[in-house]
Amino acid sequence: MLLLALDTATPAVTVALHDGHDVIASSSQVDARRHGELLLPAIDRVLAEAGRTPDAVTGIVVGIGPGPRTPGCASA
């Protein structure tokens, strides 16, 4: 099992790979205005760090908030 976890519900873009027992690679960058630019490179970086390819991923886990960047949340 290889899970790709993504969270962009906060100002950080966080990506991790979990093998069913441990986190084997992770990345977190804080830049609330560049999530769209940072997410895919972070996925590529985490996969490369773990020596895995996208086809090895068996599941995707997504954080949905609540947080200041989730749909439906009012911003100040």
MDAnalysis code that builds the backbone (N, CA, C; Angstrom):
import MDAnalysis as mda
import numpy as np

u = mda.Universe.empty(228, n_residues=76, atom_resindex=np.repeat(np.arange(76), 3), trajectory=True)
u.add_TopologyAttr("name", ["N", "CA", "C"] * 76)
u.add_TopologyAttr("resid", np.arange(1, 77))
u.add_TopologyAttr("resname", ["MET", "LEU", "LEU", "LEU", "ALA", "LEU", "ASP", "THR", "ALA", "THR", "PRO", "ALA", "VAL", "THR", "VAL", "ALA", "LEU", "HIS", "ASP", "GLY", "HIS", "ASP", "VAL", "ILE", "ALA", "SER", "SER", "SER", "GLN", "VAL", "ASP", "ALA", "ARG", "ARG", "HIS", "GLY", "GLU", "LEU", "LEU", "LEU", "PRO", "ALA", "ILE", "ASP", "ARG", "VAL", "LEU", "ALA", "GLU", "ALA", "GLY", "ARG", "THR", "PRO", "ASP", "ALA", "VAL", "THR", "GLY", "ILE", "VAL", "VAL", "GLY", "ILE", "GLY", "PRO", "GLY", "PRO", "ARG", "THR", "PRO", "GLY", "CYS", "ALA", "SER", "ALA"])
u.atoms.positions = np.array([
    [0.842, -1.171, 0.000],
    [0.000, 0.000, 0.000],
    [0.890, 1.238, 0.000],
    [0.546, 2.215, -0.826],
    [1.260, 3.487, -0.852],
    [0.226, 4.600, -0.978],
    [0.093, 5.366, 0.098],
    [-0.884, 6.446, 0.133],
    [-0.207, 7.782, -0.100],
    [-0.802, 8.585, -0.959],
    [-0.365, 9.951, -1.198],
    [-1.331, 10.858, -0.447],
    [-0.817, 11.615, 0.511],
    [-1.651, 12.501, 1.324],
    [-1.394, 13.945, 0.928],
    [-2.480, 14.702, 0.744],
    [-2.406, 16.102, 0.330],
    [-3.234, 16.953, 1.276],
    [-2.707, 18.123, 1.638],
    [-3.493, 19.056, 2.437],
    [-3.140, 20.474, 2.032],
    [-4.163, 21.229, 1.654],
    [-3.987, 22.641, 1.321],
    [-5.020, 23.495, 2.050],
    [-5.547, 23.007, 3.165],
    [-6.591, 23.709, 3.904],
    [-6.038, 24.853, 4.750],
    [-4.747, 24.973, 4.850],
    [-4.102, 26.035, 5.614],
    [-3.188, 26.806, 4.663],
    [-2.461, 27.788, 5.126],
    [-1.519, 28.469, 4.239],
    [-0.394, 27.560, 3.724],
    [-0.254, 26.388, 4.297],
    [0.801, 25.446, 3.875],
    [0.272, 24.482, 2.815],
    [1.174, 24.066, 1.954],
    [0.922, 22.976, 1.011],
    [1.701, 21.786, 1.566],
    [0.990, 20.756, 1.988],
    [1.623, 19.605, 2.613],
    [1.322, 18.351, 1.803],
    [2.374, 17.578, 1.524],
    [2.260, 16.342, 0.760],
    [3.087, 15.291, 1.486],
    [2.569, 14.072, 1.573],
    [3.312, 12.993, 2.218],
    [2.996, 11.665, 1.549],
    [3.931, 10.741, 1.656],
    [3.718, 9.359, 1.228],
    [3.776, 8.477, 2.452],
    [2.814, 7.570, 2.552],
    [2.734, 6.651, 3.694],
    [2.635, 5.236, 3.146],
    [3.462, 4.345, 3.670],
    [3.495, 2.975, 3.143],
    [2.624, 1.990, 3.909],
    [1.746, 2.507, 4.758],
    [0.899, 1.640, 5.559],
    [1.415, 1.468, 6.974],
    [2.701, 1.829, 7.182],
    [3.303, 1.753, 8.511],
    [3.934, 3.080, 8.914],
    [4.593, 3.725, 7.971],
    [5.345, 4.940, 8.274],
    [5.215, 5.957, 7.148],
    [5.451, 7.223, 7.496],
    [5.615, 8.259, 6.482],
    [7.003, 8.062, 5.893],
    [7.075, 7.873, 4.583],
    [8.377, 7.611, 3.963],
    [8.959, 8.838, 3.273],
    [8.153, 9.854, 3.043],
    [8.635, 11.118, 2.492],
    [7.557, 12.169, 2.707],
    [7.996, 13.413, 2.905],
    [7.011, 14.484, 3.077],
    [7.603, 15.822, 2.664],
    [6.700, 16.758, 2.399],
    [7.086, 18.109, 2.023],
    [6.028, 19.063, 2.537],
    [6.461, 20.205, 3.049],
    [5.520, 21.222, 3.490],
    [6.124, 22.585, 3.191],
    [5.359, 23.415, 2.492],
    [5.787, 24.766, 2.156],
    [4.665, 25.722, 2.501],
    [4.998, 26.828, 3.154],
    [3.993, 27.816, 3.520],
    [4.055, 28.970, 2.516],
    [2.973, 29.126, 1.771],
    [2.802, 30.241, 0.846],
    [1.338, 30.234, 0.423],
    [0.532, 30.967, 1.149],
    [-0.914, 30.915, 0.988],
    [-1.400, 31.337, -0.395],
    [-0.581, 32.005, -1.156],
    [-1.024, 32.503, -2.459],
    [-0.517, 31.670, -3.636],
    [0.193, 30.577, -3.366],
    [0.780, 29.826, -4.471],
    [0.474, 28.334, -4.421],
    [-0.625, 27.938, -3.799],
    [-0.947, 26.511, -3.700],
    [-0.961, 25.835, -5.060],
    [-1.583, 26.473, -6.045],
    [-1.666, 25.885, -7.376],
    [-0.307, 25.664, -8.012],
    [0.626, 26.535, -7.725],
    [1.979, 26.414, -8.265],
    [2.831, 25.411, -7.501],
    [2.553, 25.224, -6.228],
    [3.413, 24.405, -5.369],
    [2.990, 22.946, -5.254],
    [1.716, 22.650, -5.458],
    [1.214, 21.304, -5.180],
    [1.847, 20.230, -6.063],
    [1.791, 20.368, -7.374],
    [2.342, 19.323, -8.249],
    [3.854, 19.145, -8.095],
    [4.645, 20.229, -8.003],
    [6.074, 20.026, -7.746],
    [6.342, 19.324, -6.411],
    [5.504, 19.593, -5.405],
    [5.677, 18.922, -4.113],
    [5.396, 17.427, -4.244],
    [4.379, 17.072, -5.014],
    [4.083, 15.652, -5.253],
    [5.264, 14.993, -5.958],
    [5.773, 15.634, -7.001],
    [6.940, 15.093, -7.721],
    [8.137, 14.921, -6.793],
    [8.388, 15.922, -5.938],
    [9.529, 15.886, -5.020],
    [9.409, 14.735, -4.021],
    [8.217, 14.564, -3.463],
    [8.000, 13.500, -2.471],
    [8.142, 12.123, -3.123],
    [7.589, 11.952, -4.303],
    [7.737, 10.672, -5.006],
    [9.210, 10.386, -5.313],
    [9.937, 11.396, -5.782],
    [11.360, 11.212, -6.090],
    [12.166, 10.885, -4.836],
    [11.875, 11.590, -3.744],
    [12.582, 11.336, -2.478],
    [12.384, 9.895, -2.016],
    [11.192, 9.364, -2.251],
    [10.885, 7.995, -1.836],
    [11.307, 6.965, -2.879],
    [11.764, 7.440, -4.049],
    [12.148, 6.513, -5.108],
    [10.959, 5.781, -5.704],
    [9.814, 6.447, -5.765],
    [8.582, 5.840, -6.280],
    [8.086, 6.617, -7.495],
    [7.211, 5.997, -8.246],
    [6.590, 6.635, -9.399],
    [5.090, 6.781, -9.125],
    [4.417, 7.664, -9.855],
    [2.982, 7.861, -9.606],
    [2.158, 6.587, -9.713],
    [2.538, 5.673, -10.581],
    [1.747, 4.450, -10.722],
    [1.862, 3.518, -9.518],
    [2.792, 3.789, -8.612],
    [2.930, 2.986, -7.396],
    [1.913, 3.397, -6.318],
    [1.323, 4.572, -6.461],
    [0.360, 5.070, -5.472],
    [-0.927, 4.254, -5.573],
    [-1.375, 3.739, -4.428],
    [-2.585, 2.912, -4.400],
    [-3.795, 3.650, -3.843],
    [-3.567, 4.802, -3.227],
    [-4.677, 5.574, -2.688],
    [-4.262, 7.016, -2.458],
    [-5.249, 7.894, -2.461],
    [-5.010, 9.313, -2.214],
    [-5.863, 9.751, -1.039],
    [-5.232, 10.452, -0.107],
    [-5.904, 10.974, 1.078],
    [-5.830, 12.492, 0.998],
    [-6.980, 13.154, 1.172],
    [-7.030, 14.605, 1.028],
    [-7.621, 15.232, 2.277],
    [-6.898, 16.182, 2.850],
    [-7.428, 16.945, 3.978],
    [-8.434, 17.955, 3.454],
    [-9.631, 17.996, 4.059],
    [-10.670, 18.902, 3.574],
    [-11.011, 20.005, 4.575],
    [-10.227, 20.139, 5.609],
    [-10.448, 21.249, 6.541],
    [-11.253, 20.820, 7.754],
    [-11.837, 21.704, 8.485],
    [-11.977, 23.104, 8.122],
    [-10.659, 23.857, 8.260],
    [-10.537, 24.875, 7.478],
    [-9.360, 25.722, 7.491],
    [-9.635, 26.959, 6.684],
    [-8.751, 27.927, 6.755],
    [-9.006, 29.196, 6.072],
    [-9.003, 29.090, 4.557],
    [-8.518, 28.000, 3.991],
    [-8.435, 27.874, 2.543],
    [-9.402, 26.840, 1.979],
    [-10.317, 26.337, 2.773],
    [-11.249, 25.330, 2.274],
    [-12.487, 25.990, 1.686],
    [-13.088, 25.373, 0.684],
    [-14.310, 25.943, 0.097],
    [-15.405, 26.086, 1.148],
    [-16.113, 27.157, 1.052],
    [-17.227, 27.377, 1.966],
    [-16.856, 28.127, 3.226],
    [-15.575, 28.296, 3.469],
    [-15.152, 29.050, 4.648],
    [-15.032, 30.516, 4.277],
    [-15.585, 31.361, 5.090],
    [-15.499, 32.782, 4.824],
    [-14.117, 33.303, 5.171],
    [-13.618, 34.209, 4.370],
    [-12.320, 34.812, 4.673],
    [-12.544, 36.226, 5.182],
    [-11.632, 36.674, 5.999],
    [-11.763, 38.002, 6.597],
    [-11.354, 39.079, 5.629],
])
